[in-house]
């Protein structure tokens, strides 16, 4: 069994009421870079492999067609472009990696390939690129789209996007740069070449106007868990970001990915999944439960509806008093929104033919919006044992993307000071920073 790799998901350190939780910063708040510098140092001391930042560029507006609930209560906003924060964190650390998210649905591959090359230089080879196919109308509107493209087409665009990025990273050979002081020759022109890409979505001349970076190719992460998303993962992902929740769902995802990797001629043992797992850890089990209870007060009906509607791309305020789950899923698919995530999990759990009431739907939705459907709660020993068992049960390839519903920075400091040392004491973790780059440390 391979050792567990750990990342911290810092996508929402300040939203959904975390800024107001006990243990939050006083006199400083997001996006103050000092908060993240402190967290990066603490996480590296613990031996965490990567700090990860998801992203979205639109303020949630699907619920009731308005941004007001999200703005009023701080639901999945504000969100900054975290590339400058990552650059700053890299200067106060030596080993820990950084995951950055951009959307292949809206961004251009030349820009992203050049930016990631630059960040890989700044960090000394510690950058991962989380590529996403956007499913949110609020994001699309900010890039001039009246509606989202078809679900499968977004993944076709993603596959071409990554192919272009990789061609650009390869367009300047690692040994092209000579810097010959005797002759004054800087580089060998024969080793710098255009890519001349003309595809369905992009036309890119190339080459990349940059020096090859330490990793040459940043680690590529992908999180799609629909059948089409899994197929995309199998074609190019070095590492997969998987959704937590039920063990059965995780095992299905692992089996689907393994089959797709074999079809692509890739070794399933070489592609790990980091499972999204929310953790509340205390010095005692009672302390952890008390901390969980502080989270519950935030999740009103309006907050749950705003969160679920934004992530699914479908306005759940329009639900009738009762409905069949399969019909709801078909409506979401027809709207080119996201039939996976919460809706996919609910259909898997209850069945497509199940008739559910609006109130029952939101009872399930409360668990999904708050993350309590994939939260491990307890003292360090209890949480560590749960993670070890889950790692074994899902194939022991990858690890966990840990998040917390509690305050920044105290929640992550406690993960670093209580949970990670317990896992290391048990011998459950992968070796601590065995290489000089993130790719080497993750063994991908």
Helices and strands as residue ranges (DSSP letters): E 5-9, G 18-20, H 33-46, E 50-53, G 63-65, H 68-73, H 83-90, E 97-103, H 109-123, E 127-132, H 137-142, H 151-170, E 177-180, E 185-187, G 189-191, E 197-198, E 203-204, E 219-222, H 227-236, E 239-242, H 247-263, G 268-270, E 272-282, H 285-296, H 301-312, G 316-318, E 322-324, H 325-334, H 341-350, E 355-357, H 358-370, G 372-374, E 375-379, H 380-393, E 398-403, H 410-414, I 415-419, H 420-425, H 438-442
